[in-house]
């Protein structure tokens, strides 16, 4: 226990000041802090200034991207204009105003990228002042950004389905205080569409454009294989509402009698055979003469121009043997007779019978007689078959409903003597039981016309398309009277029309060069569009889909691209009016009032229009189900209102249809669609 007390004691020795100072750690901390304060200030200040620089650069990059996108969106030509550059700079300045983060004043460089003129390139460089780093003589930090924007198109096929009906010739505001025609505005808008979307490249992103002008039918015949058409088989016929010539003949009228004409053989002179005096006249009789052998042949010919029928009869007689002739001379009493101024005594003579004869040896004679019959021509009007195999070749053919002797219809219109196919078609067989209330979720299986991809069976007329032939079409009130459907007044009124020829999907390096396989450039094709006919949206939409579909008629052209990438498919549908179907139109479904292919012939125009709208909706649903995007543009005066619901519903969505009320607006709508199709994005 005592040991515990001893352990509490310490054995200490006295120490000096310097020794104690060396062992004291409190002074070391102060020295270390003093030595580290300068690098710590540089580290913290650098971080602060670099953070500000990163924030400034991020903000500047956002401005750069916005400017590039805005500049590319504003472009409608192959390279940037000053106006495009000004538009891009507005977006840059809005997102990065001068002086932001105390950056020095600068001007961004905005241009078309060298070698890629359709790509917008933006670069910007400036400096910003430092804060803490100034004490280390780092006064500013550099800032620079670069960015590009382009259309990322991939492979794009666009069918421009264009309303070219008669109303497209009407005037409309040009949006600049003047006026123009609707068709002229459309032509410019389509060119602007091309300038916005561009030409594309087969290797990096192919763009093809196709055209489907429409009215009451479409002009697609020359784009189809011949065996897809009625007439592809020699001698093949199609039934038209037409007329045929009836010819009747009255009793023949004889011409002047013919004269006998020597042909061959011989005949002797008349010689005395006998002479008998004192006979009475009754006893002077010659022997029977030989009877000639007679043959008769007849033939009838018809003048190809006048139609006069001439029957010619040739009679041939052949004589062998004797012909006899008896001459009786009565008795003469004797006496004085005056002969002129002389008185002469004449002796008496008895009566006498003299018989003469002549000999025939194979003596042949002929004579020709004729009679004529004048035709009485008239026309019978009805549904009759006409041969179309020569007509669909595109060569001029004689009009089978023309005759020079009766060249007019029953209304006095002169019918064309020859006819050449323009290329428009009548649709193949359809289902006439579709009504305004029929479900549009699918198309009837027997409606060949509504089937986008089914190919014709060359042996089945019902599956093939037929040539539209207005030169042979007549309306009628009976079998003996009818009015020609191709009169100028009917064409002017839109009752019969053939629009401009369609054009298949084609790549265009520019708007002025003619691509391989086509007859004209992009510009030339558009400039030659005409406005004619009535408004049948369903036929335009149907054929736009057929020309665009990766299956069906043009599958070999449409199902893949040379670069192997996927293809984006679009229909851009433009119209200035609502569906308008009429009984008396001759179009893709024949002459409705008489052919009654879509509905009974007595269906009202209002009900007929509703039926065609139902058919349109069926088609639109089928097209969208194929993955094709449908854009719809209505174009007319604002007072006419928006396009009707069927067309709005046809678009892929409510964002895919729009209205334009003047030419400037129409061009902008086309540009906007092109930009959406193109997929504008920042590429760097």
C-alpha positions as CSV (number, residue, x, y, z in Angstrom):
1,X,0.0,0.0,0.0
2,X,2.9,2.3,0.8
3,X,4.3,1.8,-2.7
4,X,1.3,3.6,-4.1
5,X,2.3,6.8,-2.5
6,X,5.7,6.7,-4.0
7,X,4.4,6.3,-7.6
8,X,2.7,9.8,-7.4
9,X,6.0,11.7,-7.3
10,X,8.0,13.0,-10.3
11,X,11.6,13.4,-10.7
12,X,12.0,16.8,-12.7
13,X,14.9,18.8,-14.0
14,X,14.9,22.5,-14.9
15,X,14.8,23.3,-18.9
16,X,15.8,26.5,-20.9
17,X,13.6,28.8,-23.0
18,X,14.8,27.6,-26.4
19,X,14.2,24.0,-25.5
20,X,10.7,24.8,-24.5
21,X,10.1,26.8,-27.7
22,X,11.2,23.9,-29.9
23,X,8.8,21.6,-28.3
24,X,5.8,24.0,-28.6
25,X,3.4,23.2,-31.7
26,X,1.2,26.2,-31.5
27,X,3.6,28.4,-33.5
28,X,3.9,25.9,-36.4
29,X,0.2,26.1,-37.3
30,X,0.3,29.9,-37.8
31,X,3.3,29.6,-40.1
32,X,1.7,26.9,-42.2
33,X,-1.4,29.0,-42.7
34,X,0.6,32.0,-43.7
35,X,2.5,30.0,-46.3
36,X,-0.6,28.4,-47.9
37,X,-2.9,31.4,-48.1
38,X,-1.6,32.5,-51.6
39,X,-2.1,29.1,-53.4
40,X,-5.5,28.7,-51.7
41,X,-6.6,32.1,-53.0
42,X,-5.5,31.1,-56.5
43,X,-7.4,27.7,-56.3
44,X,-10.6,29.2,-55.0
45,X,-10.5,32.2,-57.3
46,X,-9.7,30.0,-60.3
47,X,-12.7,27.8,-59.5
48,X,-14.9,30.7,-59.1
49,X,-13.9,32.3,-62.4
50,X,-13.9,29.0,-64.2
51,X,-17.4,28.3,-62.9
52,X,-18.6,31.7,-64.2
53,X,-16.9,30.9,-67.5
54,X,-18.6,27.5,-67.8
55,X,-22.0,29.1,-67.1
56,X,-21.3,31.8,-69.7
57,X,-20.3,29.3,-72.3
58,X,-23.3,27.1,-71.7
59,X,-25.6,30.2,-72.1
60,X,-23.6,31.1,-75.3
61,X,-24.0,27.6,-76.7
62,X,-27.7,27.7,-76.2
63,X,-27.8,31.0,-78.1
64,X,-25.7,29.5,-80.9
65,X,-28.0,26.5,-81.2
66,X,-31.1,28.7,-81.3
67,X,-29.6,30.9,-83.9
68,X,-28.5,28.0,-86.1
69,X,-32.0,26.4,-86.0
70,X,-33.7,29.7,-86.6
71,X,-31.5,30.5,-89.5
72,X,-32.0,27.0,-91.1
73,X,-35.8,27.2,-90.6
74,X,-35.8,30.6,-92.3
75,X,-34.0,29.3,-95.3
76,X,-36.0,28.7,-98.5
77,X,-33.1,28.7,-101.0
78,X,-30.0,26.6,-101.3
79,X,-27.9,29.0,-99.2
80,X,-28.4,31.7,-96.6
81,X,-29.6,35.1,-97.6
82,X,-29.0,38.2,-95.5
83,X,-32.5,38.1,-94.2
84,X,-31.9,34.5,-93.0
85,X,-28.7,35.7,-91.2
86,X,-30.6,38.6,-89.6
87,X,-33.3,36.2,-88.3
88,X,-30.6,33.9,-86.8
89,X,-28.9,36.8,-85.1
90,X,-32.1,37.9,-83.5
91,X,-32.3,34.5,-81.8
92,X,-28.6,34.6,-80.7
93,X,-29.0,38.1,-79.2
94,X,-32.2,37.1,-77.4
95,X,-30.6,34.2,-75.7
96,X,-27.2,35.9,-75.1
97,X,-27.6,39.7,-75.0
98,X,-24.5,41.7,-75.3
99,X,-22.8,42.2,-71.9
100,X,-24.1,38.9,-70.4
101,X,-21.6,37.9,-67.7
102,X,-19.8,41.1,-68.5
103,X,-18.6,39.5,-71.8
104,X,-16.9,41.8,-74.3
105,X,-18.9,43.0,-77.2
106,X,-18.7,40.6,-80.2
107,X,-20.6,39.7,-83.4
108,X,-21.4,36.0,-84.1
109,X,-20.5,34.7,-87.6
110,X,-23.5,33.2,-89.3
111,X,-23.2,31.6,-92.7
112,X,-23.9,28.6,-94.9
113,X,-21.3,26.0,-94.2
114,X,-18.7,25.8,-96.9
115,X,-19.2,22.8,-99.1
116,X,-22.7,22.1,-97.5
117,X,-24.6,25.2,-98.4
118,X,-27.9,23.9,-97.0
119,X,-26.3,23.6,-93.5
120,X,-26.3,26.7,-91.3
121,X,-23.0,27.3,-89.3
122,X,-22.7,29.7,-86.4
123,X,-19.5,30.6,-84.6
124,X,-18.9,33.2,-81.8
125,X,-15.8,34.2,-79.8
126,X,-15.4,36.8,-76.9
127,X,-13.8,37.2,-73.5
128,X,-15.1,37.8,-70.0
129,X,-13.3,39.5,-67.1
130,X,-12.1,37.5,-64.1
131,X,-12.7,38.4,-60.5
132,X,-10.3,36.8,-58.0
133,X,-7.8,35.8,-60.7
134,X,-7.0,39.4,-61.4
135,X,-4.7,39.5,-58.5
136,X,-2.6,36.9,-60.4
137,X,-2.7,39.1,-63.5
138,X,-5.2,36.9,-65.3
139,X,-7.6,39.7,-66.5
140,X,-9.9,37.8,-68.9
141,X,-11.0,34.3,-69.9
142,X,-11.8,33.3,-73.6
143,X,-15.2,32.1,-74.6
144,X,-16.0,30.4,-78.0
145,X,-18.8,28.3,-79.4
146,X,-19.7,26.7,-82.7
147,X,-22.8,24.9,-83.9
148,X,-24.6,23.8,-87.1
149,X,-28.1,23.0,-88.1
150,X,-29.4,21.0,-91.0
151,X,-32.4,19.0,-92.1
152,X,-32.0,15.3,-91.2
153,X,-34.1,13.9,-94.0
154,X,-33.2,10.2,-94.2
155,X,-35.1,8.8,-97.2
156,X,-38.2,10.8,-98.0
157,X,-40.9,10.1,-100.6
158,X,-43.5,12.9,-101.1
159,X,-46.6,12.7,-103.3
160,X,-48.1,16.1,-104.0
161,X,-51.8,15.4,-104.5
162,X,-53.0,18.7,-106.0
163,X,-56.5,20.0,-106.7
164,X,-56.4,21.3,-110.2
165,X,-60.2,21.7,-110.7
166,X,-61.8,24.6,-112.6
167,X,-62.1,26.8,-109.5
168,X,-58.3,26.9,-109.2
169,X,-58.4,29.5,-112.0
170,X,-60.3,31.9,-109.7
171,X,-58.6,35.0,-108.3
172,X,-57.3,35.2,-104.7
173,X,-55.2,37.7,-102.7
174,X,-51.5,37.4,-103.1
175,X,-51.0,38.5,-99.5
176,X,-49.1,41.6,-100.6
177,X,-51.9,43.9,-101.5
178,X,-52.5,42.5,-105.0
179,X,-54.2,39.4,-106.4
180,X,-53.2,36.3,-108.4
181,X,-54.9,33.1,-109.4
182,X,-55.1,30.1,-107.0
183,X,-53.3,27.9,-109.5
184,X,-50.5,30.5,-109.9
185,X,-50.2,30.6,-106.1
186,X,-50.1,26.8,-105.9
187,X,-47.3,26.6,-108.5
188,X,-45.1,29.0,-106.5
189,X,-45.9,27.2,-103.2
190,X,-44.8,23.9,-104.6
191,X,-41.5,25.4,-105.8
192,X,-41.0,26.9,-102.3
193,X,-41.7,23.4,-100.9
194,X,-38.9,22.0,-103.0
195,X,-36.5,24.8,-102.0
196,X,-37.2,24.2,-98.3
197,X,-36.9,20.4,-98.3
198,X,-34.2,20.2,-100.9
199,X,-32.8,17.7,-103.4
200,X,-31.4,15.1,-101.1
201,X,-28.7,12.5,-102.0
202,X,-29.1,8.9,-102.9
203,X,-26.1,8.1,-100.6
204,X,-27.0,10.0,-97.5
205,X,-30.8,10.7,-97.7
206,X,-32.8,10.4,-100.9
207,X,-35.7,12.7,-101.6
208,X,-38.3,11.9,-104.3
209,X,-41.2,14.0,-105.4
210,X,-44.3,12.8,-107.2
211,X,-47.3,14.6,-108.6
212,X,-51.0,13.7,-108.7
213,X,-53.2,16.5,-110.2
214,X,-56.8,15.5,-110.0
215,X,-60.3,16.7,-110.8
216,X,-63.1,14.2,-111.6
217,X,-60.5,11.7,-112.8
218,X,-56.8,11.4,-112.9
219,X,-54.3,11.2,-115.8
220,X,-52.4,8.0,-115.0
221,X,-52.9,5.8,-118.0
222,X,-49.5,6.2,-119.6
223,X,-47.8,5.4,-116.3
224,X,-49.4,1.9,-116.2
225,X,-48.4,-1.3,-117.9
226,X,-50.5,-1.9,-121.0
227,X,-51.8,-5.2,-119.7
228,X,-53.3,-3.4,-116.7
229,X,-55.7,-1.7,-119.0
230,X,-58.8,-2.9,-120.9
231,X,-57.5,-2.9,-124.4
232,X,-54.2,-4.5,-123.5
233,X,-55.5,-7.6,-125.3
234,X,-55.9,-7.1,-129.1
235,X,-59.6,-6.5,-130.0
236,X,-60.6,-6.0,-126.4
237,X,-63.7,-3.9,-125.9
238,X,-65.3,-1.7,-123.2
239,X,-68.9,-0.6,-122.9
240,X,-69.5,3.2,-123.2
241,X,-72.6,5.3,-123.1
242,X,-72.4,6.0,-126.8
243,X,-74.1,5.6,-130.1
244,X,-74.0,3.4,-133.2
245,X,-74.9,4.1,-136.8
246,X,-78.1,2.6,-138.3
247,X,-78.4,2.4,-142.1
248,X,-81.5,1.5,-144.1
249,X,-82.0,1.3,-147.9
250,X,-85.2,1.9,-150.0
251,X,-86.2,0.3,-153.4
252,X,-83.4,0.4,-156.0
253,X,-83.5,2.9,-158.8
254,X,-82.6,1.6,-162.3
255,X,-80.1,3.5,-164.3
256,X,-80.1,3.9,-168.2
257,X,-80.4,0.5,-169.9
258,X,-77.1,-1.0,-171.1
259,X,-76.1,-1.6,-174.7
260,X,-74.9,-4.9,-176.1
261,X,-71.2,-4.9,-176.7
262,X,-69.3,-7.4,-179.0
263,X,-66.7,-9.4,-177.2
264,X,-65.6,-12.3,-179.5
265,X,-66.7,-14.7,-182.2
266,X,-68.0,-14.0,-185.8
267,X,-71.3,-13.5,-187.7
268,X,-71.9,-13.5,-191.4
269,X,-73.7,-11.0,-193.6
270,X,-77.3,-11.5,-194.3
271,X,-77.8,-13.7,-197.4
272,X,-80.9,-14.7,-199.4
273,X,-82.3,-17.9,-198.2
274,X,-85.6,-18.1,-200.3
275,X,-87.9,-15.9,-202.3
276,X,-91.5,-16.8,-202.9
277,X,-93.8,-14.6,-205.1
278,X,-97.5,-14.4,-204.8
279,X,-97.8,-15.2,-201.1
280,X,-99.9,-13.3,-198.6
281,X,-98.3,-11.6,-195.7
282,X,-99.6,-14.2,-193.3
283,X,-97.7,-16.9,-195.3
284,X,-94.4,-15.0,-195.1
285,X,-92.8,-16.6,-192.0
286,X,-89.1,-17.2,-191.4
287,X,-87.8,-20.4,-189.8
288,X,-87.0,-20.2,-186.1
289,X,-83.7,-18.5,-185.3
290,X,-81.1,-20.0,-183.0
291,X,-81.6,-19.1,-179.3
292,X,-78.5,-17.5,-177.7
293,X,-77.2,-18.9,-174.4
294,X,-77.5,-16.2,-171.8
295,X,-75.6,-15.9,-168.4
296,X,-76.1,-13.1,-165.8
297,X,-73.8,-12.0,-162.9
298,X,-74.5,-9.4,-160.3
299,X,-72.5,-7.6,-157.6
300,X,-73.2,-4.8,-155.1
301,X,-70.7,-2.2,-153.8
302,X,-71.1,0.5,-151.2
303,X,-69.3,3.9,-151.5
304,X,-67.2,4.3,-148.3
305,X,-67.9,8.0,-148.1
306,X,-71.5,8.5,-149.3
307,X,-72.8,5.0,-148.4
308,X,-74.6,4.7,-151.7
309,X,-75.1,1.1,-152.6
310,X,-74.7,0.2,-156.3
311,X,-75.9,-3.1,-157.8
312,X,-74.3,-3.9,-161.2
313,X,-75.7,-6.7,-163.5
314,X,-73.6,-8.0,-166.4
315,X,-75.5,-10.1,-169.0
316,X,-73.5,-12.3,-171.4
317,X,-75.1,-14.0,-174.5
318,X,-73.4,-16.5,-176.8
319,X,-74.9,-17.4,-180.2
320,X,-74.1,-20.4,-182.5
321,X,-76.2,-21.2,-185.7
322,X,-78.5,-19.3,-188.0
323,X,-80.8,-16.3,-187.4
324,X,-83.6,-15.8,-190.0
325,X,-85.5,-12.8,-191.1
326,X,-88.7,-12.6,-193.3
327,X,-89.5,-9.6,-195.5
328,X,-92.9,-9.4,-197.2
329,X,-93.4,-7.1,-200.2
330,X,-97.1,-6.5,-201.1
331,X,-98.3,-6.5,-204.8
332,X,-98.1,-3.2,-206.8
333,X,-100.6,-2.4,-209.6
334,X,-99.2,-0.9,-212.8
335,X,-99.9,2.6,-214.0
336,X,-98.7,6.1,-214.3
337,X,-97.1,7.7,-211.2
338,X,-95.5,11.0,-210.6
339,X,-91.9,10.7,-209.6
340,X,-90.8,14.2,-208.8
341,X,-91.8,16.4,-211.8
342,X,-92.0,13.4,-214.1
343,X,-94.9,11.2,-214.9
344,X,-93.6,7.6,-215.1
345,X,-95.4,4.4,-216.0
346,X,-94.8,1.7,-213.4
347,X,-95.3,-1.9,-214.3
348,X,-97.4,-4.1,-212.0
349,X,-95.5,-6.3,-209.4
350,X,-96.8,-9.4,-207.6
351,X,-96.5,-9.8,-203.8
352,X,-93.3,-11.5,-202.7
353,X,-91.8,-13.2,-199.5
354,X,-88.1,-13.0,-199.1
355,X,-86.3,-15.0,-196.4
356,X,-82.7,-14.0,-195.4
357,X,-80.4,-15.5,-192.9
358,X,-77.0,-15.0,-191.2
359,X,-74.7,-17.5,-189.4
360,X,-73.2,-17.0,-185.9
361,X,-70.0,-18.8,-184.8
362,X,-69.4,-18.5,-181.0
363,X,-70.5,-15.0,-181.2
364,X,-70.3,-13.4,-177.7
365,X,-71.9,-10.1,-176.6
366,X,-72.3,-8.4,-173.1
367,X,-74.3,-5.6,-171.6
368,X,-74.1,-3.9,-168.2
369,X,-77.1,-2.6,-166.3
370,X,-77.0,-0.9,-162.8
371,X,-79.3,0.3,-160.1
372,X,-78.6,2.4,-157.0
373,X,-79.9,2.6,-153.4
374,X,-79.3,5.7,-151.3
375,X,-78.7,5.1,-147.6
376,X,-80.9,6.6,-144.9
377,X,-78.6,7.0,-141.9
378,X,-79.6,7.5,-138.2
379,X,-78.0,7.1,-134.8
380,X,-79.0,4.8,-132.1
381,X,-78.0,5.9,-128.6
382,X,-77.3,3.4,-125.8
383,X,-74.6,1.4,-124.0
384,X,-72.5,-0.4,-126.6
385,X,-69.1,-2.1,-126.7
386,X,-66.3,-0.3,-128.5
387,X,-62.9,-1.7,-129.3
388,X,-60.2,0.1,-127.4
389,X,-56.9,-1.8,-128.1
390,X,-55.8,0.8,-130.8
391,X,-57.1,3.7,-128.8
392,X,-54.8,3.1,-125.7
393,X,-51.7,3.1,-127.9
394,X,-51.9,6.9,-128.0
395,X,-52.2,7.1,-131.7
396,X,-55.1,9.1,-133.4
397,X,-57.9,6.7,-134.3
398,X,-61.1,7.2,-136.3
399,X,-64.0,8.1,-134.0
400,X,-66.4,5.2,-134.2
401,X,-69.3,7.6,-133.3
402,X,-68.6,9.9,-136.3
403,X,-70.0,9.7,-139.8
404,X,-69.5,12.4,-142.4
405,X,-73.1,12.2,-143.7
406,X,-74.5,12.8,-140.2
407,X,-71.7,14.5,-138.3
408,X,-73.7,16.1,-135.5
409,X,-75.4,14.9,-132.3
410,X,-79.2,15.4,-131.8
411,X,-78.5,18.9,-130.4
412,X,-76.5,20.0,-133.5
413,X,-73.0,19.7,-132.0
414,X,-70.4,18.6,-134.5
415,X,-68.7,15.4,-133.2
416,X,-64.9,15.0,-133.6
417,X,-64.0,12.7,-136.5
418,X,-60.8,11.4,-134.9
419,X,-59.7,10.8,-131.3
420,X,-56.5,10.5,-129.3
421,X,-56.3,9.2,-125.8
422,X,-55.2,11.8,-123.3
423,X,-54.3,9.2,-120.6
424,X,-57.2,9.7,-118.2
425,X,-58.9,6.5,-116.8
426,X,-62.1,5.1,-115.7
427,X,-61.8,3.1,-112.4
428,X,-62.1,-0.6,-112.2
429,X,-65.1,-2.4,-110.6
430,X,-66.5,-1.0,-107.4
431,X,-69.2,-1.7,-104.8
432,X,-72.4,0.4,-105.4
433,X,-73.8,-0.5,-102.0
434,X,-71.5,2.0,-100.1
435,X,-73.7,4.7,-98.5
436,X,-73.0,7.8,-96.4
437,X,-73.5,5.7,-93.3
438,X,-71.3,2.7,-94.2
439,X,-68.5,2.0,-91.8
440,X,-65.1,3.5,-92.9
441,X,-62.9,1.2,-90.8
442,X,-62.3,-1.0,-93.9
443,X,-63.1,-1.2,-97.6
444,X,-65.4,-3.8,-99.1
445,X,-63.6,-6.8,-100.5
446,X,-65.3,-6.4,-103.9
447,X,-64.5,-2.8,-104.3
448,X,-61.5,-3.2,-106.7
449,X,-61.2,0.6,-107.1
450,X,-60.6,1.2,-103.3
451,X,-57.9,-1.5,-103.1
452,X,-54.7,0.4,-103.1
453,X,-52.2,-2.4,-103.7
454,X,-54.1,-5.2,-105.6
455,X,-52.7,-5.8,-109.1
456,X,-55.1,-6.4,-112.0
457,X,-55.7,-9.9,-113.4
458,X,-55.1,-9.4,-117.2
459,X,-57.8,-11.9,-118.0
460,X,-60.4,-10.2,-115.8
461,X,-61.9,-6.9,-117.1
462,X,-63.3,-6.0,-113.7
463,X,-59.8,-5.8,-112.2
464,X,-58.4,-3.6,-114.9
465,X,-58.6,0.2,-115.6
466,X,-60.4,1.5,-118.7
467,X,-59.5,4.4,-120.9
468,X,-61.6,7.6,-120.4
469,X,-63.0,8.3,-123.8
470,X,-65.1,11.5,-123.9
471,X,-65.2,11.6,-127.7
472,X,-67.5,8.6,-127.8
473,X,-69.7,9.5,-124.8
474,X,-73.3,10.8,-125.1
475,X,-76.0,11.5,-122.7
476,X,-79.5,10.5,-123.9
477,X,-83.2,10.8,-123.2
478,X,-84.0,7.9,-125.5
479,X,-82.5,5.6,-128.1
480,X,-82.9,8.1,-131.0
481,X,-81.5,11.3,-129.4
482,X,-78.4,12.2,-127.4
483,X,-76.0,15.0,-126.7
484,X,-72.2,14.7,-127.0
485,X,-70.4,14.9,-123.7
486,X,-67.2,16.4,-125.1
487,X,-68.7,19.7,-126.2
488,X,-66.7,22.8,-125.3
489,X,-69.5,24.0,-123.0
490,X,-69.5,20.8,-121.0
491,X,-65.7,21.0,-120.7
492,X,-65.8,24.6,-119.7
493,X,-68.5,23.7,-117.1
494,X,-66.4,21.0,-115.6
495,X,-68.8,18.2,-116.6
496,X,-66.1,16.4,-118.5
497,X,-62.4,16.9,-117.8
498,X,-59.0,15.3,-118.0
499,X,-56.4,17.0,-115.8
500,X,-52.6,17.2,-116.4
501,X,-50.7,14.0,-116.5
502,X,-49.4,12.6,-113.2
503,X,-45.8,12.0,-112.5
504,X,-44.2,9.1,-110.6
505,X,-41.7,9.6,-107.7
506,X,-38.5,11.1,-109.0
507,X,-35.3,12.6,-107.6
508,X,-34.5,16.1,-108.8
509,X,-31.0,17.6,-108.3
510,X,-32.6,21.0,-108.9
511,X,-35.8,22.6,-110.2
512,X,-34.5,23.3,-113.7
513,X,-32.8,20.2,-114.9
514,X,-34.7,17.3,-116.4
515,X,-34.1,14.1,-114.5
516,X,-33.4,10.8,-116.3
517,X,-36.7,9.1,-117.3
518,X,-38.8,12.3,-117.3
519,X,-39.7,14.6,-120.2
520,X,-39.3,17.9,-118.3
521,X,-37.9,19.6,-115.2
522,X,-39.6,20.1,-111.9
523,X,-40.3,23.8,-112.8
524,X,-41.6,22.9,-116.3
525,X,-44.0,20.3,-115.0
526,X,-45.4,22.6,-112.4
527,X,-45.7,25.5,-114.8
528,X,-47.8,23.5,-117.2
529,X,-50.5,22.4,-114.7
530,X,-54.0,23.3,-115.9
531,X,-57.2,24.1,-114.0
532,X,-60.2,22.1,-115.3
533,X,-63.0,19.9,-114.0
534,X,-64.9,19.1,-110.8
535,X,-63.8,18.2,-107.3
536,X,-63.5,14.5,-106.5
537,X,-61.0,14.2,-103.7
538,X,-61.3,10.4,-103.4
539,X,-59.8,9.7,-106.8
540,X,-56.9,12.0,-106.2
541,X,-56.2,10.5,-102.8
542,X,-56.5,7.0,-104.1
543,X,-54.0,7.4,-106.9
544,X,-51.6,9.4,-104.7
545,X,-51.5,6.4,-102.4
546,X,-51.0,4.0,-105.3
547,X,-48.0,6.0,-106.6
548,X,-46.5,6.1,-103.1
549,X,-47.2,2.7,-101.8
550,X,-44.2,0.3,-101.2
551,X,-46.5,-2.5,-102.5
552,X,-48.8,-2.8,-105.5
553,X,-48.2,-1.2,-108.9
554,X,-44.9,0.5,-108.2
555,X,-43.5,-1.9,-105.5
556,X,-40.2,-2.4,-107.4
557,X,-39.6,1.4,-107.3
558,X,-40.9,2.2,-103.9
559,X,-40.1,-0.6,-101.4
560,X,-36.5,0.3,-100.8
561,X,-33.9,3.0,-101.3
562,X,-30.4,2.6,-102.8
563,X,-28.7,3.4,-99.5
564,X,-30.7,0.8,-97.6
565,X,-32.1,3.2,-95.1
566,X,-35.8,3.4,-94.1
567,X,-38.2,5.5,-96.2
568,X,-40.5,8.1,-94.8
569,X,-43.6,8.5,-96.9
570,X,-45.9,11.6,-97.1
571,X,-48.9,12.7,-99.0
572,X,-49.3,16.5,-99.2
573,X,-52.9,17.1,-100.2
574,X,-54.0,20.6,-101.3
575,X,-57.5,21.6,-102.3
576,X,-59.4,24.9,-102.7
577,X,-62.9,23.3,-102.2
578,X,-65.0,20.6,-100.7
579,X,-66.1,17.4,-102.4
580,X,-68.7,18.0,-105.1
581,X,-70.1,15.0,-106.9
582,X,-72.7,15.3,-109.7
583,X,-75.0,12.9,-111.6
584,X,-74.0,14.3,-115.0
585,X,-70.3,14.3,-114.7
586,X,-68.3,11.9,-116.9
587,X,-65.2,11.0,-114.9
588,X,-63.4,8.1,-113.2
589,X,-66.7,6.2,-112.6
590,X,-68.1,6.7,-116.1
591,X,-71.3,8.8,-116.6
592,X,-72.9,8.5,-113.2
593,X,-76.5,9.1,-114.3
594,X,-76.4,6.2,-116.9
595,X,-73.6,3.9,-115.7
596,X,-74.6,4.1,-112.0
597,X,-71.4,2.5,-110.8
598,X,-71.1,4.3,-107.4
599,X,-74.9,4.6,-106.6
600,X,-78.2,4.3,-108.4
601,X,-78.5,6.7,-111.4
602,X,-81.2,8.7,-109.8
603,X,-79.2,9.5,-106.6
604,X,-79.2,13.2,-105.8
605,X,-76.0,15.2,-106.1
606,X,-76.1,15.8,-102.3
607,X,-76.3,12.1,-101.5
608,X,-73.8,11.3,-104.2
609,X,-71.3,13.8,-102.6
610,X,-71.9,12.2,-99.1
611,X,-71.1,8.7,-100.6
612,X,-67.9,10.0,-102.1
613,X,-66.9,11.5,-98.8
614,X,-67.4,8.1,-97.2
615,X,-65.2,6.5,-99.8
616,X,-62.6,9.2,-99.1
617,X,-62.6,8.4,-95.4
618,X,-62.2,4.7,-96.2
619,X,-59.1,5.5,-98.3
620,X,-57.6,7.9,-95.8
621,X,-57.9,5.3,-93.0
622,X,-56.3,2.6,-95.3
623,X,-53.5,5.0,-96.2
624,X,-52.7,6.0,-92.6
625,X,-52.7,2.3,-91.7
626,X,-49.8,1.8,-94.1
627,X,-47.7,4.3,-92.1
628,X,-48.1,7.1,-94.7
629,X,-48.4,10.6,-93.2
630,X,-51.1,12.7,-94.7
631,X,-50.9,16.5,-94.7
632,X,-53.9,18.5,-95.8
633,X,-53.9,22.2,-96.8
634,X,-57.2,24.1,-97.5
635,X,-56.7,27.1,-99.7
636,X,-59.5,29.7,-100.4
637,X,-60.9,33.0,-99.4
638,X,-61.4,33.2,-95.6
639,X,-65.1,34.1,-96.2
640,X,-65.6,30.6,-97.7
641,X,-64.7,29.0,-94.3
642,X,-62.5,26.0,-93.5
643,X,-62.5,22.8,-95.4
644,X,-65.2,20.4,-94.3
645,X,-64.8,17.7,-91.6
646,X,-64.1,14.7,-94.0
647,X,-60.9,16.4,-95.2
648,X,-59.8,17.5,-91.7
649,X,-60.3,13.9,-90.6
650,X,-58.3,12.6,-93.5
651,X,-55.1,14.3,-92.1
652,X,-52.9,12.2,-89.9
653,X,-53.8,14.4,-86.9
654,X,-55.3,17.8,-86.1
655,X,-51.7,19.1,-86.4
656,X,-51.5,17.9,-90.0
657,X,-54.2,20.0,-91.6
658,X,-54.2,23.8,-92.0
659,X,-55.8,26.6,-93.9
660,X,-54.3,29.3,-96.2
661,X,-56.3,32.3,-97.3
662,X,-53.8,34.0,-99.6
663,X,-50.8,33.2,-101.8
664,X,-48.2,34.2,-99.3
665,X,-49.8,32.1,-96.6
666,X,-50.0,29.1,-98.9
667,X,-46.3,29.2,-99.7
668,X,-45.6,29.4,-95.9
669,X,-47.8,26.4,-95.2
670,X,-45.9,24.4,-97.8
671,X,-42.6,25.5,-96.3
672,X,-43.7,24.6,-92.8
673,X,-44.7,21.1,-93.9
674,X,-41.4,20.7,-95.7
675,X,-39.5,21.7,-92.5
676,X,-41.5,19.2,-90.5
677,X,-40.9,16.5,-93.0
678,X,-37.2,17.3,-93.1
679,X,-36.7,17.0,-89.4
680,X,-34.7,20.2,-88.6
681,X,-32.1,19.6,-85.9
682,X,-28.8,20.8,-84.5
683,X,-26.1,18.6,-86.2
684,X,-23.0,19.9,-84.3
